[in-house]
Amino acid sequence: MVNWNDEVDVLVAGSGGGLAGAYTAIREGLSVAVVEATDKFGGTTAYSAGGGMWFPCNPVLRRAGTDDTIDDALTYYHAVVGERTPWELQDTYVRRGADLIEYLEADDRFVFEMLPWPDYFGHAPKARLDGQRHIIPSPLPAAELGELGEHVRGPLDTERLGAPPPKILIGGRALVGRFLLALSSYPDVRLYRNTPLVELITEVGAVVGAITERDGAPFAIRARKGVVLASGGFEHNDELRRRYGVPGAARDTMGPWGNQGRAHEAAIAVGGDTDLMDQAWWSPGLTHPDGRSAFALWFTGGIFVDQNGQRFVNESAPYDRLGRDVISKLDAGSLTLPYWMIYDDKEGEVPPVKAPNVSMVESEKYVAAGLWHTADTLPELAEQIGVPADRLVATVERFNTMVAAGVDTDFGRGDEAYDRAFSGGKPPLVSIEQGPFHAAAFGISDLGTKGGLRTDSAARVLRRDGEPIPGLYAAGNTMAAVSGTTYPGGGNPIGASVLFSHLAVRHMLAH
């Protein structure tokens, strides 16, 4: 017997992309409670600089004149993801995103725009190289949210560096803000912060609610229609990372601290099956003076070298693919951390990284921490970072030869559209010849784990025998990623989160 402290139709755990499920519930006449484990709304979604969603042929893109088709998008997605996840699940993601955007745009609080972003596997069949499968939320003035605006997570510079919060919400913060703005206009919605979900309650095999914690005490919420678990991954839980074999460490993740995997464990305890538990959304990580390596992209120069002073990867590849290359070499024992970005003085001492996600602080702090080095010659630089001088010199000379030829015959840098996204469509090959020469330390980062609860195309959590657990749904990084071990295009993580939380509530309404 449970003494319920609150009772609603739908309980949503997590306040990032899962807010789409909460919004769908309240808009369709259901009562809803959102429980957020931390003091801020937004989850990992709020940290996204773009807040993008990969939804082919949606109304925003159609208005922009796209000639893309769902069949082409399916061909691409299937080719990239393969059979690692059920095709029915993949088809649902590719086909239903457009419907969701149409649904949201019926409410004038939701405004989106196209941001061209090339697909991440440019050589796959029907890849879209012009970026016309990607949209972002339009910016939102924080003042429109009133007091709620103070409770939106991020941005990273505010949380990690103490920068004042901006007056305009952009990217993922704008998406979260728009959902909160819409939700706050309805009377029958509860938004609980500092309220982690810790246990699911079942009756005759069906999930009927959950035990949460508020102010250190149990707080039981009954959910008449169902529970949606969309509380992120478990990237901030080092013990779970070790248990499931997720490379890297919690200190280097870009997910918020509340992503501890409690919803995963609660669902497993009632019979939920899991998949992809050793997986994450990877990226190279620029190492900062606080010891944390943070997601970085948009390199306007430089090459990566290993402990032998040798280049080992396409530095301009999509970040997840680049991160996976790093991990594969770490696993094989051919790479150790840190690896180094080598660059010359064309842009000065600061590494040619235009999107570090966490802004760089004063150069002297990196130098004092042994993370940035400068020398008049490459042999002197090699000595400072502990790599063989002759190999570093040979590596740079070979790279400069390829720059002159305009083709990277070693690793194909510039061969795909994404590689050239930050270089005006030209090969991103910049010579290293103007001294003094520099080196910056890099590690491995992630945007969160992507392993989670196995679901069907209605977002219902499945048991090991493939049967759904009545009343239990999952989305986002709490759900085993629809994209399997790949990252097909920018906006897949947030897109899957908002879509499957929406579909979860749609299923509740229909049944």
Backbone torsions as a table, in degrees:
resi	resn	phi	psi	omega
1	MET	NA	136.0	-179.8
2	VAL	-119.4	132.4	172.5
3	ASN	-88.8	102.3	-174.7
4	TRP	-74.5	132.0	176.2
5	ASN	-89.3	-21.5	178.9
6	ASP	-153.4	155.0	179.4
7	GLU	-142.7	128.0	-179.4
8	VAL	-139.8	174.2	174.5
9	ASP	-76.8	-44.5	-174.1
10	VAL	-130.3	132.7	174.0
11	LEU	-112.3	125.7	177.4
12	VAL	-114.1	122.3	176.2
13	ALA	-97.8	114.4	-177.0
14	GLY	114.1	145.3	-174.6
15	SER	-129.0	30.1	171.7
16	GLY	-97.7	-117.3	177.9
17	GLY	-62.0	-21.9	177.9
18	GLY	-62.3	-16.9	177.1
19	LEU	-61.5	-22.7	176.1
20	ALA	-62.8	-37.8	176.7
21	GLY	-68.0	-41.5	177.8
22	ALA	-62.0	-43.0	179.3
23	TYR	-63.6	-44.3	179.1
24	THR	-59.5	-42.6	-179.4
25	ALA	-62.3	-49.0	-175.4
26	ILE	-70.5	-35.3	178.7
27	ARG	-66.7	-31.2	-178.8
28	GLU	-91.8	12.6	171.8
29	GLY	93.6	10.0	178.1
30	LEU	-96.5	152.9	172.7
31	SER	-85.0	150.2	-173.5
32	VAL	-146.8	145.2	171.0
33	ALA	-123.4	133.8	174.3
34	VAL	-110.1	124.9	177.1
35	VAL	-112.0	124.4	179.3
36	GLU	-113.9	129.4	-174.2
37	ALA	-69.6	-25.9	-174.1
38	THR	-107.4	-173.1	-179.3
39	ASP	-86.7	0.0	-177.3
40	LYS	-130.1	145.5	174.1
41	PHE	-85.9	148.0	170.5
42	GLY	129.5	-28.6	179.2
43	GLY	54.3	-153.8	179.9
44	THR	-63.8	-31.3	179.7
45	THR	-54.1	-39.8	-176.0
46	ALA	-68.3	-17.7	178.3
47	TYR	-85.5	-11.1	-176.8
48	SER	-70.4	124.9	-178.8
49	ALA	-65.2	-30.7	-178.2
50	GLY	-104.6	-32.6	-175.2
51	GLY	66.9	28.4	-172.6
52	GLY	-72.4	157.2	176.1
53	MET	-134.9	130.6	179.6
54	TRP	-93.2	93.6	-178.3
55	PHE	-131.3	92.7	-176.8
56	PRO	-59.4	143.5	171.3
57	CYS	62.0	26.3	178.5
58	ASN	-77.1	166.9	-174.8
59	PRO	-56.4	-34.6	179.5
60	VAL	-62.4	-44.8	-179.3
61	LEU	-71.4	-37.0	178.6
62	ARG	-63.9	-39.3	178.1
63	ARG	-65.6	-28.4	179.1
64	ALA	-80.6	-4.3	175.0
65	GLY	91.9	21.4	-179.6
66	THR	-61.3	146.1	174.6
67	ASP	-108.0	16.9	178.6
68	ASP	-68.4	159.3	175.1
69	THR	-131.7	155.8	176.9
70	ILE	-63.1	-37.8	179.0
71	ASP	-61.2	-41.6	177.7
72	ASP	-64.5	-42.6	180.0
73	ALA	-63.7	-38.7	177.3
74	LEU	-65.4	-41.1	177.8
75	THR	-58.0	-45.8	178.9
76	TYR	-63.0	-50.0	-174.6
77	TYR	-62.4	-45.3	178.8
78	HIS	-62.0	-39.4	-178.6
79	ALA	-64.9	-35.8	-176.5
80	VAL	-81.8	-45.8	-175.7
81	VAL	-81.3	-32.3	-178.3
82	GLY	69.5	-146.9	-178.3
83	GLU	-101.0	19.0	-178.9
84	ARG	-67.3	-27.7	173.6
85	THR	-127.9	157.2	-177.7
86	PRO	-58.9	137.0	-179.8
87	TRP	-64.0	-30.4	177.3
88	GLU	-60.5	-39.2	178.2
89	LEU	-67.6	-44.4	177.6
90	GLN	-61.3	-44.6	-179.4
91	ASP	-61.2	-40.0	179.6
92	THR	-61.7	-43.8	179.9
93	TYR	-63.0	-48.1	-175.7
94	VAL	-68.1	-39.0	-174.5
95	ARG	-81.3	-34.4	-167.5
96	ARG	-93.6	-10.4	-179.8
97	GLY	-61.0	-39.6	179.8
98	ALA	-62.0	-39.5	178.5
99	ASP	-62.6	-39.3	-179.7
100	LEU	-63.8	-43.9	179.6
101	ILE	-64.3	-38.6	176.1
102	GLU	-61.5	-41.5	178.2
103	TYR	-61.6	-46.7	-178.2
104	LEU	-68.1	-38.6	-177.5
105	GLU	-69.1	-12.2	173.1
106	ALA	-67.8	-16.3	175.0
107	ASP	-105.4	119.1	-172.6
108	ASP	-70.7	-0.1	173.2
109	ARG	-79.4	-10.6	178.3
110	PHE	-107.2	117.5	-179.2
111	VAL	-131.3	131.0	-177.9
112	PHE	-128.9	162.6	176.6
113	GLU	-145.4	157.0	179.1
114	MET	-78.9	135.7	170.6
115	LEU	-126.9	100.7	-176.9
116	PRO	-55.1	126.4	-176.8
117	TRP	-148.4	110.7	-172.4
118	PRO	-61.4	147.1	171.4
119	ASP	-58.0	151.5	-170.1
120	TYR	-84.8	-8.4	175.8
121	PHE	-122.7	81.1	-170.8
122	GLY	-64.5	-21.5	-179.6
123	HIS	-93.6	-4.0	178.7
124	ALA	-72.6	150.7	-179.3
125	PRO	-59.8	135.8	178.1
126	LYS	64.2	22.0	171.3
127	ALA	-61.2	143.8	179.1
128	ARG	-100.3	108.5	-174.8
129	LEU	-87.0	-14.6	179.6
130	ASP	-89.8	0.5	175.4
131	GLY	78.0	15.8	-174.1
132	GLN	-87.6	44.1	170.1
133	ARG	-130.9	12.9	-167.8
134	HIS	-128.6	128.4	175.6
135	ILE	-129.7	161.6	177.8
136	ILE	-133.3	157.9	173.7
137	PRO	-72.9	145.3	175.7
138	SER	-72.4	151.0	179.6
139	PRO	-56.4	154.8	-177.3
140	LEU	-135.7	122.1	176.1
141	PRO	-61.4	130.6	-178.7
142	ALA	-59.9	-29.7	-178.0
143	ALA	-61.0	-27.9	-179.7
144	GLU	-66.8	-20.9	-179.4
145	LEU	-88.5	-11.6	-177.5
146	GLY	60.8	-136.1	-178.6
147	GLU	-65.2	-28.0	179.1
148	LEU	-59.5	-31.0	-179.3
149	GLY	-59.7	-27.7	179.3
150	GLU	-72.5	-14.8	-174.1
151	HIS	-108.6	14.5	176.0
152	VAL	-89.8	129.5	-177.2
153	ARG	-62.8	150.5	173.9
154	GLY	83.3	-171.3	-6.4
155	PRO	-71.1	174.9	-175.7
156	LEU	-58.7	-38.8	-179.6
157	ASP	-63.3	-30.8	177.4
158	THR	-69.6	-44.5	-175.2
159	GLU	-76.7	-36.8	-174.5
160	ARG	-96.6	-28.5	-174.7
161	LEU	-116.2	-4.4	178.6
162	GLY	77.8	16.8	178.6
163	ALA	-67.8	146.7	178.8
164	PRO	-64.7	141.9	179.5
165	PRO	-64.9	138.3	-179.1
166	PRO	-69.8	156.3	-179.7
167	LYS	-82.7	-12.1	177.3
168	ILE	-118.2	126.5	176.4
169	LEU	-85.7	130.0	178.5
170	ILE	-128.3	168.2	175.3
171	GLY	59.0	-137.6	-178.6
172	GLY	-62.2	-31.6	178.0
173	ARG	-65.5	-35.2	177.7
174	ALA	-67.4	-39.3	178.6
175	LEU	-64.4	-47.2	177.8
176	VAL	-61.5	-43.7	179.8
177	GLY	-60.6	-40.4	179.9
178	ARG	-66.2	-39.0	176.2
179	PHE	-65.4	-43.2	179.1
180	LEU	-64.2	-39.1	178.3
181	LEU	-61.6	-43.8	179.5
182	ALA	-67.4	-45.0	-178.8
183	LEU	-61.6	-38.2	-175.7
184	SER	-68.0	-12.1	179.8
185	SER	-84.2	-7.1	-179.9
186	TYR	-105.2	144.4	-175.5
187	PRO	-79.4	-29.3	-169.2
188	ASP	-99.5	49.5	178.6
189	VAL	-132.4	136.7	176.5
190	ARG	-115.0	131.6	177.4
191	LEU	-117.2	103.5	-176.8
192	TYR	-101.5	124.2	171.1
193	ARG	-100.9	165.9	-179.4
194	ASN	52.7	40.8	-174.5
195	THR	-136.4	77.2	179.6
196	PRO	-71.8	144.5	171.9
197	LEU	-80.7	130.1	-176.3
198	VAL	-121.2	-18.9	-177.0
199	GLU	-157.7	142.9	174.6
200	LEU	-99.4	143.9	-179.9
201	ILE	-108.4	130.9	-179.6
202	THR	-119.4	153.0	171.1
203	GLU	-134.5	118.9	-179.3
204	VAL	52.1	43.2	175.7
205	GLY	84.0	-6.3	179.9
206	ALA	-103.7	141.8	176.3
207	VAL	-78.5	125.8	-176.5
208	VAL	-120.2	-0.1	180.0
209	GLY	166.0	-167.4	-176.2
210	ALA	-150.8	154.4	169.4
211	ILE	-97.4	125.2	174.4
212	THR	-114.4	178.3	175.2
213	GLU	-122.0	129.4	175.3
214	ARG	-131.0	124.2	-179.6
215	ASP	54.3	37.4	176.7
216	GLY	79.0	2.8	-177.9
217	ALA	-119.9	149.9	177.1
218	PRO	-61.7	141.7	179.0
219	PHE	-139.4	107.5	-173.1
220	ALA	-92.5	130.3	-179.8
221	ILE	-122.4	119.6	176.2
222	ARG	-84.8	139.7	179.4
223	ALA	-123.7	106.4	-174.1
224	ARG	-66.8	-34.0	-177.7
225	LYS	-97.5	-39.1	-178.5
226	GLY	165.4	170.2	179.1
227	VAL	-119.1	130.0	176.3
228	VAL	-108.4	119.6	177.7
229	LEU	-95.1	109.7	-179.8
230	ALA	-141.3	50.4	-171.9
231	SER	-103.9	26.8	175.6
232	GLY	83.0	-170.9	-178.1
233	GLY	-93.0	-155.9	179.7
234	PHE	-123.2	29.7	-173.8
235	GLU	-64.9	-21.9	-179.8
236	HIS	-93.7	12.1	179.6
237	ASN	-113.7	98.7	-176.7
238	ASP	-63.4	-32.1	180.0
239	GLU	-65.5	-43.8	177.9
240	LEU	-69.1	-35.6	176.6
241	ARG	-58.8	-44.4	178.9
242	ARG	-66.6	-41.9	-177.8
243	ARG	-59.7	-40.8	-175.4
244	TYR	-99.5	0.7	175.5
245	GLY	75.7	35.9	177.5
246	VAL	-85.1	118.0	179.5
247	PRO	-61.0	159.8	177.0
248	GLY	87.7	-171.3	-175.6
249	ALA	-138.3	156.3	-178.9
250	ALA	-58.1	-34.1	-176.5
251	ARG	-62.4	-23.7	-174.5
252	ASP	-101.6	4.4	179.7
253	THR	-80.3	158.1	175.7
254	MET	-99.0	1.1	176.9
255	GLY	-77.1	158.8	178.6
256	PRO	-73.4	160.6	-173.2
257	TRP	-63.1	-23.6	-177.8
258	GLY	-73.7	-9.0	-178.3
259	ASN	-80.9	83.6	-173.9
260	GLN	-109.0	-3.8	178.6
261	GLY	84.3	15.7	-178.3
262	ARG	-65.1	-36.4	177.6
263	ALA	-67.7	-38.4	175.3
264	HIS	-55.6	-51.1	-175.7
265	GLU	-65.9	-35.4	177.7
266	ALA	-64.7	-40.3	179.9
267	ALA	-71.4	-39.5	177.0
268	ILE	-60.5	-37.0	-178.3
269	ALA	-65.2	-23.8	177.9
270	VAL	-103.5	15.7	172.3
271	GLY	104.0	6.2	-178.9
272	GLY	-68.9	137.7	177.8
273	ASP	-89.5	156.1	-178.4
274	THR	-128.6	164.3	177.1
275	ASP	-154.3	157.7	174.0
276	LEU	61.3	27.9	-172.1
277	MET	-70.4	-9.9	176.2
278	ASP	-98.2	10.7	-172.1
279	GLN	-107.4	155.1	174.4
280	ALA	-149.8	170.9	172.7
281	TRP	-90.7	106.1	-167.2
282	TRP	-92.4	164.9	174.7
283	SER	-165.5	156.5	167.5
284	PRO	-67.4	152.3	-178.0
285	GLY	-129.4	116.8	172.7
286	LEU	-67.8	126.4	-177.0
287	THR	-85.6	129.2	-176.1
288	HIS	-104.0	165.6	-177.3
289	PRO	-59.3	-21.5	177.3
290	ASP	-78.5	1.6	177.9
291	GLY	89.9	-1.9	-177.5
292	ARG	-97.8	137.4	176.0
293	SER	-97.5	120.3	-173.1
294	ALA	-113.3	140.9	178.0
295	PHE	-40.9	129.4	-179.7
296	ALA	-142.1	143.3	175.4
297	LEU	-151.9	-176.8	-178.3
298	TRP	66.3	69.2	178.8
299	PHE	-92.6	122.4	179.9
300	THR	-99.5	15.1	177.8
301	GLY	173.5	-175.9	175.6
302	GLY	85.3	158.6	173.1
303	ILE	-133.2	157.4	175.2
304	PHE	-97.6	135.3	175.1
305	VAL	-127.9	153.3	179.7
306	ASP	-91.7	-168.2	-177.4
307	GLN	-68.4	-11.9	176.7
308	ASN	-97.1	5.5	-179.5
309	GLY	75.3	17.8	-176.4
310	GLN	-111.2	141.8	175.7
311	ARG	-69.3	145.0	-172.6
312	PHE	-140.1	3.0	-172.0
313	VAL	-160.3	161.3	169.7
314	ASN	-80.4	107.2	-174.2
315	GLU	-68.1	-19.4	-177.4
316	SER	-101.6	8.7	179.0
317	ALA	-65.9	157.2	173.2
318	PRO	-51.7	140.5	-166.5
319	TYR	-58.7	-37.9	179.3
320	ASP	-66.8	-42.4	178.2
321	ARG	-64.8	-40.1	178.5
322	LEU	-64.1	-44.6	178.5
323	GLY	-61.0	-39.3	178.8
324	ARG	-66.6	-35.8	175.5
325	ASP	-62.1	-43.0	178.4
326	VAL	-60.8	-47.1	-177.6
327	ILE	-63.7	-40.5	-179.8
328	SER	-62.4	-36.4	178.9
329	LYS	-75.5	-33.5	173.5
330	LEU	-63.5	-44.2	179.8
331	ASP	-63.6	-35.3	-178.8
332	ALA	-79.9	-8.8	-179.9
333	GLY	80.9	8.9	-179.4
334	SER	-92.5	-0.6	-179.8
335	LEU	-140.9	141.0	172.8
336	THR	-123.8	158.9	177.8
337	LEU	-97.2	144.0	-0.7
338	PRO	-80.7	160.5	162.6
339	TYR	-102.7	166.5	-167.1
340	TRP	-123.8	136.8	168.0
341	MET	-88.4	122.3	178.0
342	ILE	-104.0	130.2	-177.8
343	TYR	-152.0	163.9	-179.4
344	ASP	-102.7	-163.5	-169.5
345	ASP	-97.2	17.0	-179.0
346	LYS	-57.7	-37.3	179.7
347	GLU	-111.9	12.1	179.0
348	GLY	89.3	-160.5	-173.4
349	GLU	-73.5	-30.1	-175.6
350	VAL	-71.4	134.4	-179.5
351	PRO	-57.5	146.5	-179.9
352	PRO	-76.8	62.7	-178.9
353	VAL	-120.0	109.9	-172.8
354	LYS	-92.4	-12.5	178.0
355	ALA	-132.8	77.0	-178.0
356	PRO	-81.4	-2.8	-177.5
357	ASN	66.4	-53.8	167.2
358	VAL	-102.8	121.2	-174.2
359	SER	-61.1	147.8	176.3
360	MET	-72.7	144.8	176.8
361	VAL	-97.5	-163.1	-175.7
362	GLU	-61.3	139.0	-177.0
363	SER	-56.5	-38.9	-175.6
364	GLU	-62.0	-25.7	178.6
365	LYS	-70.5	-37.0	176.5
366	TYR	-68.8	-39.4	179.3
367	VAL	-64.2	-45.0	-179.4
368	ALA	-63.7	-31.0	-179.9
369	ALA	-83.9	-0.4	-179.6
370	GLY	75.2	22.2	-175.7
371	LEU	-98.4	-26.9	177.3
372	TRP	-121.3	137.4	179.7
373	HIS	-132.2	150.2	179.0
374	THR	-138.0	139.6	177.6
375	ALA	-150.5	155.8	-179.8
376	ASP	-70.9	-28.1	-178.6
377	THR	-129.7	160.1	178.1
378	LEU	-66.0	-40.7	176.4
379	PRO	-59.4	-38.6	177.6
380	GLU	-66.1	-39.4	178.0
381	LEU	-64.3	-42.5	179.0
382	ALA	-57.9	-41.7	179.4
383	GLU	-63.2	-38.7	-178.1
384	GLN	-66.0	-36.6	-176.7
385	ILE	-98.7	1.9	172.8
386	GLY	75.5	36.7	176.7
387	VAL	-120.5	157.1	-179.9
388	PRO	-62.4	126.1	-175.5
389	ALA	-62.3	-42.5	-176.3
390	ASP	-64.5	-36.8	-179.1
391	ARG	-72.5	-37.9	177.8
392	LEU	-64.7	-43.3	178.5
393	VAL	-61.5	-44.2	-180.0
394	ALA	-64.6	-39.0	179.3
395	THR	-61.7	-47.4	-178.8
396	VAL	-66.5	-40.2	179.2
397	GLU	-62.6	-42.7	178.9
398	ARG	-64.4	-42.4	179.8
399	PHE	-62.5	-43.6	179.7
400	ASN	-62.2	-33.8	176.4
401	THR	-64.2	-41.3	178.4
402	MET	-69.3	-35.5	175.7
403	VAL	-59.8	-44.7	-179.7
404	ALA	-62.6	-35.0	179.0
405	ALA	-81.2	-17.5	179.0
406	GLY	80.7	13.1	-177.9
407	VAL	-141.7	130.3	175.5
408	ASP	-92.2	95.2	-177.8
409	THR	-78.7	-8.6	179.7
410	ASP	-87.2	-48.5	-173.6
411	PHE	-131.2	5.0	173.4
412	GLY	70.4	27.6	178.9
413	ARG	-64.1	120.0	-178.2
414	GLY	100.3	-1.4	-177.2
415	ASP	-75.3	-23.1	-177.6
416	GLU	-114.5	159.3	-175.8
417	ALA	-59.5	-40.7	-179.2
418	TYR	-61.3	-38.7	179.5
419	ASP	-54.8	-34.1	-174.5
420	ARG	-97.4	7.3	-175.8
421	ALA	-64.8	-25.3	-176.6
422	PHE	-110.2	12.8	-178.5
423	SER	-130.3	30.4	176.4
424	GLY	63.2	27.8	179.6
425	GLY	83.8	-2.8	179.6
426	LYS	-93.3	159.1	175.4
427	PRO	-57.1	131.0	-176.4
428	PRO	-81.7	57.9	-177.0
429	LEU	-113.8	114.2	-176.8
430	VAL	-124.7	125.1	-176.2
431	SER	-64.6	157.8	177.3
432	ILE	-119.8	92.8	-172.9
433	GLU	-146.4	-10.5	-175.8
434	GLN	-100.8	103.7	-178.8
435	GLY	-73.5	162.8	1.1
436	PRO	-70.8	165.1	-176.5
437	PHE	-106.5	152.3	-171.9
438	HIS	-130.7	157.5	173.8
439	ALA	-139.4	136.6	177.5
440	ALA	-126.8	136.3	-177.0
441	ALA	-77.8	139.6	176.5
442	PHE	-129.2	152.3	172.8
443	GLY	-129.9	-158.0	178.1
444	ILE	-112.5	132.6	178.9
445	SER	-123.7	173.0	174.9
446	ASP	-147.3	159.6	177.6
447	LEU	-96.4	10.8	-178.1
448	GLY	125.3	157.2	174.3
449	THR	-72.8	155.3	-179.7
450	LYS	-124.2	6.6	174.5
451	GLY	-87.7	145.0	-178.4
452	GLY	-174.6	-150.0	-173.6
453	LEU	-78.4	133.4	178.9
454	ARG	-75.0	132.8	-176.2
455	THR	-130.6	165.5	169.7
456	ASP	-95.6	-172.7	-174.4
457	SER	-72.9	-9.0	173.9
458	ALA	-97.7	8.7	179.6
459	ALA	73.4	12.4	176.8
460	ARG	-72.5	133.9	177.8
461	VAL	-72.4	134.4	-176.1
462	LEU	-102.9	149.8	169.7
463	ARG	-83.0	176.4	179.2
464	ARG	-62.9	-28.1	179.0
465	ASP	-82.8	3.7	177.7
466	GLY	88.6	-4.3	179.3
467	GLU	-84.8	141.3	179.9
468	PRO	-72.8	149.1	172.1
469	ILE	-87.0	114.5	-177.9
470	PRO	-56.3	134.1	174.7
471	GLY	84.2	2.0	-176.8
472	LEU	-124.2	128.8	-176.5
473	TYR	-133.1	160.2	178.1
474	ALA	-145.8	151.8	179.8
475	ALA	-152.6	169.1	177.4
476	GLY	64.5	-146.3	-177.5
477	ASN	-79.0	-0.1	170.2
478	THR	-84.2	-17.0	178.4
479	MET	-98.7	141.6	173.3
480	ALA	-59.8	125.6	-168.8
481	ALA	-58.1	133.8	177.0
482	VAL	-62.3	-26.7	-178.1
483	SER	-85.7	4.9	176.2
484	GLY	62.5	-129.1	-177.7
485	THR	-93.4	11.9	-178.0
486	THR	-118.8	170.9	177.7
487	TYR	-131.0	87.9	-170.3
488	PRO	-63.6	-33.0	-177.8
489	GLY	-170.9	157.2	178.8
490	GLY	-56.9	133.6	-179.7
491	GLY	97.9	-0.5	176.4
492	ASN	-64.7	-46.9	-178.0
493	PRO	-61.7	-50.1	-179.8
494	ILE	-68.5	-39.3	179.0
495	GLY	-57.4	-46.4	-179.9
496	ALA	-66.3	-35.2	-179.3
497	SER	-64.9	-50.7	-178.2
498	VAL	-69.5	-37.5	-177.2
499	LEU	-68.2	-50.3	-173.8
500	PHE	-74.7	-25.1	171.9
501	SER	-69.6	-36.5	174.8
502	HIS	-64.1	-46.2	-179.0
503	LEU	-66.6	-31.8	176.8
504	ALA	-58.8	-47.5	-179.6
505	VAL	-70.5	-34.8	174.4
506	ARG	-57.5	-41.1	178.8
507	HIS	-65.8	-41.8	176.9
508	MET	-58.0	-42.9	-178.5
509	LEU	-64.4	-35.7	-176.5
510	ALA	-82.5	-14.6	-175.6
511	HIS	-129.7	NA	NA
